[in-house]
């Protein structure tokens, strides 16, 4: 037996039927009698002093050699060696049944062969029936299909568990930290996405918001986002609270996890409610937007950007600090929103994105978030997208009390 997907695949040794050999001196008539006495016997191996010489096939003997008139009278008393097939199609006992069928078809495309000798070392250990070969392949395929179905179900369950774990790692959709209201959402193109976001309360009424986008999807991308999340909280617990230091620490964690096979763009923003400022560091992520109400304006923050996380060790990132006051709003997102395509392949783009931000920028943040997701799905005309999409909106609002 050989192994395939956890299922044993028979080799020719498993299906070969031992058959008592005959001497080359046995007469043709005696051989015909042997075949007539056993209707299941297809081929007889011929041995001389234990040495395998060849075979006599029932069908060839009766229909080819003895099928014409008077041939029995001509050959009946002669030794069977005169009709011996000395160079039959023979196969090694260790060949698996699938490979055996390939060799059989290559040697006999019309499949006139009904059986063949199975050889181990220099001896014939039995005869393999082509019919049994086909049946064995059919049974094995059925077992493989059942195994595949079981594996598929198990993989689906494991992927679902991984998806649930990833979802559990995300914060609640909406939260409030003093005067900072945050709402976020994400839709993934596969069961396990490569986008993630988080918001964390830091000392001195500071709030840290983070968004990342792994260059890929599936379980590997999910592992990278998990490493990013874990390293983020570890760094904060160790006292690293500035955006640049957090990106540098997360970079080393992702490099150790993905070994440069996957990268992550990431933006970290620290909002100081007392100073009414926002400090931004960017590792190759899409530029966040700042929406102000007084005076009304929409600005894309492009001044700071560095290499994606996981590209090189000991990455150094710069920061920019901006004012962030009553009525201001930060919109952070992944590139899946601007790169969403319609049926013609045209991208959603920044122009459409900014138009929605301007139209609904002064309304409720949750409404803006829902409008953005609805616009993307409407544009792509599909419930599923080609890439993950994450959106996070942080608003400075002194009119409401902190959520509990």
N, C-alpha and C positions, 0 to 999 in steps of 0.2 A: 504494500500500500504506500502511496505517496500522499502528502497533505496539500489541500487547496482550500483556503478560507475556513480552515478548521474541520473540513470534511475529508475523509480518507478516499483517495482515488485508487481503484484497483490497478494492479499491474498484471501482465500476462500470466505470471506465475499463479495468480489467484483464480484465473478462469480456465487455465489449461487442464484438460482431462487426461489423466494417465491412461495410456493405451498399450496393451501388450504388443511388443514388436514381433515381427516375423523374420525368418531367415531368408536370405536371397535365393536359397535353393528350393523353397516351397513352390509348388507348381501353381500356375495361373488358375487352374480349376479349383485348387484348394483355397486360394485367396477369394475367389468368387463365392465359395461356400461360406467363408468367414463373414463376408459382407451380407450374404443372404440370411445368415443366422442372427444378425444384429442390425436392425433397421436404423439405429441411431449412430452407427459407426460410419464416419465420413472419410477418414484417412487412416492408413496403417503405416507406422514407421518401420523401416527395414534396418536390421542390425546384423552385423557379421562379427562374431566374437566380441560383442559389446560395443563395436564401433558403429556409429550412425552413418548409414550409407545414403539414405534418401527416403522417399515416401511412395506409397501407392494410394491414389485417390479413387474413391468409389466411382464418382461421376466420370472421371477421365477413363478409368479402366473399362467400365461397362458400356458407356456411350461412345467413347472415342476409339478405344482399341478393340472392343469386342462387339461393337454395334453393327458391323456388317456381316452378311451371311458367311458362314463357314469359318469365321475367325476363331471361335471356340475350338473347333476341330484342329485349327492350325496352331493355336497357342496353348491349348488346354494342358498339355503335358510338359510344356516348357517351364523352366524356372522363372519365377516372377522377376528376377533381375533383368530379364530382357525388356521388360516394360517399365523399369524403374525410372522414376524422376529423380535424378541425382542432384539437381540444382533447384529445389523448390523454393518458393517464397517462405523464408523462415525468419523468426524474430527472437530477440533476446528476452529471457524471462523477466528481466527487470524493467522493461519498457512499460510505461503506463498506457492504459487503454486508449486515451485520446491520441497519444503519439502513434500508437499502433494503427489506429484508423487512418491517420494521415499517411503513414508509410504504405498501408494497404491500397489506398486510393491512388497514391503516386505510382505504385507498381502495377496496379490493375484498375484503371479508371472505370471500367464497365462492371467491376465487382463480380466477375465470373467465379472467382475463388470462393469456395464455401468453408474452407478450413485451412490451417497451416500449422506446421510444427513449431513448438516453442523450445528454444535452445538455452541451456545453461552450461556455460563453459563449452565443452565439445559434445555434450550429450543432449538428446531429445528427451525432455521430461514430460511431454504430453502434447496433445493436439488442441488447438484453440479453434472453436467454431466461430465463424463470422457472425452468425445469428446471435450467439451468446455475447460476442463482443459488442454488438449493437445494443442488446438488451442491457448489458452492464453499463454502457455509456448512458443509456436512457435513465436507468435507476440512479446513477451517480448525478446526472444533471438535475433530477428531481430532488435529490438530497441537497445538492448545492443550492438550488433555488430556495428550498426551505431554510437552509442555513443563512442564505443571503437575506431572506425576509426577516429572520430573527435578528441578524446583525443590523439590518436597516432600522428595525423597530428599536433596538437597543441604542443605536447611534442617535436616532431621533429623540429618544428619552434623555440621553446624556446632553444633547444640544439644547433641549428644552430646559433641563436643569441648569446648564451654563447660562442660558438666556435669563432665567429667573434670578440666578445669582447676580448677573450683571445689572438687571433691573433693580435688584435690592440694594446695589451699591450706589445707585443714584439717589440724590436727596428728594424730598417731596417736591411736587410740581411748583408750589408757591410757598413762600416763607417771608417773614419780616424780621429784620434785625434793627430795632430802634426805628429810625426814619428811613431805612433802606428796605424797600419792598422788592422782592425778587420773584420772577416767574420764569419757568423754563419748560421745554418739551423736546422730545426726540422721536424720530421715526427711523427705523433701520431698514436697509434694503435686503438684509439676510436675517436669520434668526439671531445671530450674534453680531452686534455692530462694532464699528471702530471709533465711534464718537463717544465722548463723555463730558460731563460737566459736574461742577460741585460748587457749593457756597458754604463758607465756614466763618464762624464768629472768631475774631482774633481779640487780643487784649485791647483795652482802651477804646472800646466801641468801634473798632475797625472790622470791616467785613471783607473777606477775600472771596472773589469769584474766579472760577477757573473753567476753561473749555479746551478740550483737546480733540484731535482728529488723527487717527492712525491711518497710515497708507495701506489699507487693506480691509478685508472683512473676515468674518468667520472666527473660529476658535482662537487662532493665533492673534488676531487683532484684539479679541476679548481678553487674552492673557496680558497683552501690553497695556490695555486700559486699566486692568486690575492692578498691574504693577505701578502704573502712574498714580492711581488713587491711593494705594497703600503707601507709596513713598511720599506723597503729598502730606498725608496726615502724620506720618512719622517725622517729617521735616518740621512741620508746625509744632509738634509736641516737643521737638528738640530745640525750639526757639528760633528757627529760620522762618521769618514772617514777611520779608520783603519779596516782591515779585521776582526780582533778578535771582536772589538766592534760591527761591523755590524752583525756578526753572532749571538752574544749574544742578540742584540735587536730583530733580526728576529726570534730567538728562542722563545722569550716571546710572540711575536705576533702570531706565529703559534700554540703555546701551548694554547693560549686563543681562537683561532679559531677552532682547531681540537680536543682539549681536549684529547690528546694522542691517539685518534682513528686513526689518520694518521700522519706519520712522513715525514720529508723531509731531504734528504742529500743535502749538499750545499757546494760549494767551492767559496771563494771570493779571488780575486787577485788584488792587488793594484800595478800598474806599474808607477814608478817615472821616467819620461823621463830625468830629469836633472841629477839625481843620477845614472840613468841607472840600476835600481834594480826593482825586483818584489817581493812583500811581499805576502805570501800565508797563509790562514787559511782554515782549512778543517773540515766540520761537517759530517764525515762518508761518504763522496762522493768518487767516483772512483778517483784514483790518476791521476792528470794531468801529461802530458808529456812536457819536455823541449827539443826542438830540436836545436842544435847549428851547425853552419857551420864552425866555426874556433876555435878549430879543429872540424871536423864533429863528432857528437855523439847524441845519443838519450837517455834521462834519464827520468825515472819515479820518480816523487817527492813524496816519501812515508814518509818523516820524520814527517809530521804534520797531525794529524787526531783526531777528537773528536766525541762525540755522535751526532747522527742526530738531527736536529731541531725538537722541539715539544715533546721531550722525558722527559725532566725534566726542572724545572724552574731555572733561574739564571745560565745558562750554561756558563762555562769559556772555551775559546778556545785559543790555542797557535798559534804563527806565525813563519814562516821561511822566511828569506830574502835571495834572490839569485841575482847574477848579471844577467842583461838582456840587451844585447847590440846589436849592428848592426848585422843583419842576424839571430838573435835568434827568436825562435818561440815557443809559448805556445799552446798546444792542450788540450782543456778541453772537456769532453764528459760525457754522461750518460751511465749507465750500459747496456742499451738496445742494444748498438752496440756489446759489447763483449758477451752478452748473447743471441744474435739472434741465432736461431736454423734452421738447415736444416730439410728435411723431415724425417730423422732418429732420430732427437732430439739432434744431436751433435751441440755444441755451436761454434759460430764464433771464439771466444777466443782472447786472447791477442797476440798470436803469429801471426795470420793473420793480426790483427790490426797493430801491430808494423811493419810488413813487408811492408804494404802500406805506413806507415809514413816514413819509410826509403827510399822506392823507389821513392816517390813523395815529400819528405820533403823539397827539395830545389826548387821545382817549385812554381808556383802561388798558393797562399793559397786557392783561390776559386776552382782551379782545384783539389787540394787535398781533399777539402770538397766534391766535386761532385764524386770523385773516391771512397771515403769512403761510401757514400750513395749507389752508384751503386754496390759496392762490397757486401754490406749487403743484398740488394734486390736480387742480383744474387744468393747469398748463400742460402737465405731462399726460393728462387724460388716462390716469392709471392710479389704482389704489396702492401700488408698490412703486418705489423709485429706484433708479439705477445706483444711487449712492445714499449713504446715511445723511440725515439732516437733523441738526440740533440748533435750537434757538434759545437764548437766554437774555432776559431784559431786566435790568436793575434800575430802579427809579428812586430818586430822592424825594420823599414825601413826608412833610412834617405834620400833615393834617390828620394822620391816623396814628393810633397807638400800636405798640408792638404786639404782634400776634403771639398767642400762647400755644 
